[in-house]
Amino acid sequence: MEMHEISTEGDKNEGDVEASEPTPEAKTEEEAEPDHYSKLQSPSDDIYSEAYYGGAPGKEKADKPAEGNTRLYRAVCLLLTILCLVLLLVVIVLSLKLQTGSTDCPQLVENTCSYERCQDFLPSVRPHDVAPQRRCQQCADGWLTFGRSCFFLSTFRLSWNESQRNCSARGGSLAVISSQSLQQFLTKEGNMQYWIGLRQNSNTWTWVNNTALQQSYWARIRPKGDCGVLDSDSPPERNWFTAPCHTYTYFICQLQM
């Protein structure tokens, strides 16, 4: 009987112990193991801050070469602009110098510039064979220079007497052709039929300066008339013909210097 009671108490005591001790709660697999994936899906702010501030120095390093290239580009552009301005200034100065430079006479040793000195500087050269910038200019605009005379080829028509008066008003007279070179020059420069200072008086041909005709360039066929005409469309050896003095045509004035 005692043995039974002891065992009963023992069983009771064990039951009491078990009843008194709390029963541990059962843990699921998710609670038993840490959730590494959830940590990766929602990283902490520290990771973002490290990634952000960690990448800033690299960006600054990348911007430095770009800023250096921009400065170099601006410097090159500035240099090219200055060079263009200098070249433009040189062109303007040269153009002004050419416009204001005198072409009337070559530069001589002295500071004098006369027509005689100019002719001595260009000896034995016919004026129409010399470039315009090297000619000895002594005539006004619209006049041609030959030797020591100026010649004006009109662009309007007058009678012989009216032409002579027009030339006198200009300070000269109708042209007196006294050499073969002048004959060739006027024929070359003209493109019309011109009165010259030749007229017949009492069957004698004389010039307006009262000198007798010596060397002539008459055409083979001459119409009737008492005044001389130069036809620049014909060869210079034979391009003179006569015409009535009251007819109208172009004329050549001569001004001796």
BABA-245865 format. One record per residue (C-alpha): x, y, z. Coordinates in steps of 0.05 Angstrom, whole numbers. Each point is the difference from the previous one (the first is absolute). Layout:
BABA-245865
X,Y,Z
...
//
This chain:
BABA-245865
0,0,0
56,49,15
34,-14,-65
-62,18,-38
-9,65,36
71,21,-12
-5,-12,-73
-65,37,-1
31,59,34
58,-3,-45
-45,1,-59
-39,55,30
61,39,15
26,-7,-70
-68,22,-27
3,60,45
69,17,-24
-20,-5,-71
-62,41,13
39,53,37
55,8,-53
-22,42,-61
-4,-36,-64
47,28,-52
-35,27,-62
11,-36,-65
42,42,-51
-13,-2,-73
56,-6,-51
-4,73,-18
8,20,73
55,-50,11
45,25,-57
16,73,-13
-33,32,-62
61,19,-42
-42,15,-62
-43,52,35
64,36,21
24,2,-72
-69,24,-25
-1,58,48
71,22,12
14,49,54
11,74,-11
73,-9,16
10,-40,-64
-32,54,-42
40,54,33
64,-38,-10
-16,-12,-74
-19,74,-11
58,32,36
47,-52,-23
-15,16,-74
5,76,6
76,4,-4
0,-41,-64
-49,50,-31
43,58,19
60,-33,-31
-39,-11,-64
-22,73,-2
71,27,7
25,-23,-69
-64,26,-33
10,68,33
72,1,-23
-20,-15,-72
-51,57,2
53,49,23
48,-22,-55
-55,7,-52
-16,71,24
74,18,-2
8,-25,-71
-63,38,-22
26,64,32
67,-8,-34
-32,-11,-68
-45,60,10
60,45,16
37,-27,-61
-59,15,-46
-6,71,28
75,12,-12
-5,-25,-72
-62,43,-12
38,61,27
58,-15,-47
-46,-5,-60
-34,66,18
67,36,8
26,-27,-66
-63,19,-37
2,71,28
73,5,-18
-14,-21,-72
-58,49,-6
39,59,28
65,-17,-34
17,47,-57
10,-30,-69
12,67,-35
75,-7,0
52,-51,23
35,15,65
64,39,-13
61,12,43
-22,71,13
-68,18,27
-18,36,-65
-46,-33,-50
-5,35,-66
-20,-26,-68
70,11,-28
31,-40,57
-52,-54,-11
17,-4,-74
74,-5,16
-16,-57,47
-34,-38,-56
43,15,-61
-14,-22,-71
-66,-33,19
-64,19,-34
-55,18,50
-51,-49,-27
49,-57,7
9,13,75
-46,-28,53
-49,53,26
32,-1,69
68,16,-31
-20,55,-48
20,71,10
-68,31,9
-7,74,-17
-70,2,-28
-68,7,32
-49,-58,6
-30,-18,-68
62,23,-38
54,-45,-30
73,14,9
48,-6,-58
69,32,3
-8,70,27
-73,8,-22
-69,-20,24
-54,-24,-47
-75,-1,9
-43,-45,-44
-71,28,0
-62,-41,10
-46,49,-35
-1,30,-69
11,72,-24
19,35,-64
74,15,-13
-5,73,22
-42,-19,62
50,-54,17
58,49,-5
-37,49,47
-15,-57,49
74,-19,2
20,73,9
-47,4,60
37,-59,30
67,36,-9
22,-35,-64
-18,-10,-73
-18,-54,-49
55,-53,-3
62,12,-41
30,-66,-23
74,13,-8
30,-70,4
-15,-71,-21
0,-24,73
-55,51,17
-39,-22,-61
2,-72,23
-16,19,72
-63,39,-18
-23,-54,-49
8,-53,54
-35,40,55
-59,22,-43
-60,-38,-25
-35,53,-42
12,52,-54
30,63,29
14,71,-23
74,17,3
32,68,-4
11,-3,-75
-35,47,-49
9,21,-72
10,74,-17
13,21,-72
16,-71,-19
51,-5,56
-9,-47,59
22,31,65
-7,-16,74
-36,43,50
68,23,26
14,29,-69
53,-52,-18
-2,-32,-69
-19,-73,-10
63,-41,-12
-15,-73,17
-70,-24,-18
-40,-64,6
-54,11,-53
-45,-57,-21
1,-18,-74
-70,25,-10
-19,68,30
-68,33,-2
-2,74,-15
10,46,59
46,51,32
9,-31,69
39,-62,21
-29,-61,35
36,-58,33
-36,-67,-7
25,-44,57
-34,-62,-29
49,0,-58
75,-16,0
42,58,26
41,2,-64
-60,25,-40
-59,23,42
-7,74,-15
-55,27,-44
-33,67,-14
-71,23,17
-39,66,-4
17,41,62
-72,12,18
-16,-75,9
-3,-29,69
46,-53,28
44,-15,61
65,38,11
68,-5,35
26,57,43
74,10,16
29,37,59
75,11,1
35,3,67
//
